[in-house]
Amino acid sequence: MASSPSRGISSPSRVRPMSSYPGSTPSILSFSVDLRRGKMGEDRIVDAHMLRLLYNRYLQWRFVNARADASFMLHRLNAEKILWNVWVTISELQHSVILKRIKLLLLRQKLKLTSILKGQEVQSLHIMIDGDGCHVGLKSKTEGGK
């Protein structure tokens, strides 16, 4: 005898509901159906109602926490962006200060060099003016050195 494939599958009316399996918890959705059939006692009705209230409260807190997390992440990203911009600005200012210090150092060295060269020019001019020329000035220097 050949058995038909539909013979092994039971019809929806023969399938036991999930809540009737031992060890499974009753579904919140089946609460009103079971209540109409009169299958639940007074304590189970109160327990199911409390479970529904607690589950709703739990969902509300999840929603509040998700909004708070989103807000926190937005504030954190803004703070990180501001800190990054501050860091970039400080780095640019430090670079500018270093360049200005280098320029100041170069100007000081240039001023020293100019003052040294001007002193030497003044000495060489005095030597030329004193005598008949450069030789007399050099001669007096060499004579004074003996």
C-alpha positions as CSV (number, residue, x, y, z in Angstrom):
1,M,0.0,0.0,0.0
2,A,1.3,3.3,-1.0
3,S,0.8,6.0,1.5
4,S,0.2,9.5,0.3
5,P,2.6,12.3,1.4
6,S,-0.3,14.3,2.9
7,R,-1.2,11.4,5.2
8,G,1.8,11.9,7.5
9,I,1.1,15.6,7.9
10,S,-1.6,16.3,10.3
11,S,-4.2,19.0,9.7
12,P,-4.1,22.3,11.5
13,S,-7.0,21.2,13.7
14,R,-5.0,18.2,14.9
15,V,-1.8,20.2,15.7
16,R,-1.5,20.9,19.4
17,P,-0.9,24.5,20.3
18,M,2.6,25.5,21.5
19,S,1.2,26.3,25.0
20,S,0.0,22.7,25.5
21,Y,3.5,21.2,25.2
22,P,5.0,20.4,28.6
23,G,7.8,22.8,29.7
24,S,6.9,25.6,27.3
25,T,5.8,28.9,28.6
26,P,2.4,30.3,27.5
27,S,2.5,33.0,24.9
28,I,1.3,36.5,25.8
29,L,-0.6,36.5,22.5
30,S,-2.6,33.4,23.5
31,F,-3.7,35.1,26.8
32,S,-7.0,36.4,25.4
33,V,-7.8,33.2,23.6
34,D,-7.2,31.1,26.7
35,L,-9.2,33.5,28.8
36,R,-12.3,33.2,26.5
37,R,-12.1,29.4,26.6
38,G,-12.0,29.5,30.4
39,K,-8.7,27.5,30.6
40,M,-6.9,29.9,33.0
41,G,-7.4,30.3,36.7
42,E,-7.7,33.7,38.4
43,D,-4.0,33.6,39.5
44,R,-2.8,32.8,36.0
45,I,-4.8,35.7,34.6
46,V,-3.2,38.1,37.1
47,D,0.2,36.6,36.4
48,A,-0.3,37.0,32.6
49,H,-1.4,40.6,33.0
50,M,1.6,41.4,35.2
51,L,3.8,39.7,32.7
52,R,2.4,41.8,29.9
53,L,2.8,45.0,32.0
54,L,6.4,44.1,32.9
55,Y,7.2,43.3,29.3
56,N,5.8,46.6,28.2
57,R,7.8,48.4,30.8
58,Y,10.9,46.5,29.6
59,L,10.3,47.6,26.0
60,Q,9.8,51.2,27.2
61,W,13.1,51.1,29.0
62,R,14.9,49.6,26.0
63,F,13.5,52.4,23.9
64,V,14.6,55.1,26.4
65,N,18.1,53.5,26.7
66,A,18.4,53.3,22.9
67,R,17.5,57.0,22.6
68,A,19.9,57.9,25.4
69,D,22.7,55.9,23.7
70,A,22.0,57.6,20.4
71,S,22.1,61.0,22.1
72,F,25.3,60.1,24.0
73,M,27.0,59.0,20.8
74,L,26.0,62.2,19.0
75,H,27.4,64.3,21.9
76,R,30.5,62.2,21.9
77,L,31.1,62.6,18.2
78,N,30.6,66.3,18.5
79,A,33.1,66.5,21.4
80,E,35.6,64.4,19.5
81,K,35.2,66.7,16.4
82,I,35.7,69.8,18.6
83,L,38.8,68.3,20.3
84,W,40.2,67.4,16.9
85,N,39.8,70.9,15.6
86,V,41.3,72.3,18.8
87,W,44.3,70.0,18.4
88,V,44.8,71.0,14.8
89,T,44.6,74.7,15.7
90,I,47.1,74.3,18.5
91,S,49.5,72.4,16.2
92,E,49.2,75.2,13.7
93,L,49.9,77.8,16.4
94,Q,52.9,75.8,17.6
95,H,54.3,75.6,14.1
96,S,53.8,79.4,13.7
97,V,55.6,80.1,17.0
98,I,58.5,77.9,15.9
99,L,58.8,79.7,12.6
100,K,58.7,83.1,14.2
101,R,61.4,82.0,16.7
102,I,63.6,80.8,13.9
103,K,63.1,84.1,12.0
104,L,63.8,86.1,15.2
105,L,67.0,84.0,15.7
106,L,68.1,84.7,12.1
107,L,67.4,88.4,12.6
108,R,69.5,88.5,15.8
109,Q,72.4,86.8,14.0
110,K,72.0,89.1,11.1
111,L,72.1,92.1,13.4
112,K,75.2,90.8,15.2
113,L,76.9,90.2,11.9
114,T,76.0,93.7,10.6
115,S,77.3,95.3,13.8
116,I,80.5,93.4,13.5
117,L,81.0,94.3,9.9
118,K,80.1,97.9,10.6
119,G,82.8,98.0,13.3
120,Q,85.3,96.6,10.9
121,E,84.4,99.1,8.2
122,V,84.7,102.0,10.7
123,Q,88.2,100.7,11.7
124,S,89.3,100.4,8.1
125,L,88.0,103.9,7.3
126,H,89.9,105.3,10.3
127,I,93.1,103.7,9.0
128,M,92.7,105.1,5.5
129,I,91.9,108.6,6.8
130,D,94.8,108.8,9.3
131,G,97.6,108.4,6.8
132,D,98.4,108.6,3.2
133,G,96.6,105.5,2.6
134,C,96.1,102.0,3.7
135,H,99.9,101.4,4.1
136,V,100.3,104.0,6.8
137,G,97.5,102.6,8.8
138,L,98.9,99.1,8.5
139,K,102.4,100.4,9.2
140,S,101.2,102.0,12.4
141,K,99.5,98.8,13.5
142,T,102.5,96.8,12.8
143,E,104.8,99.3,14.6
144,G,102.4,99.4,17.6
145,G,102.4,95.7,17.7
146,K,106.3,95.5,18.1
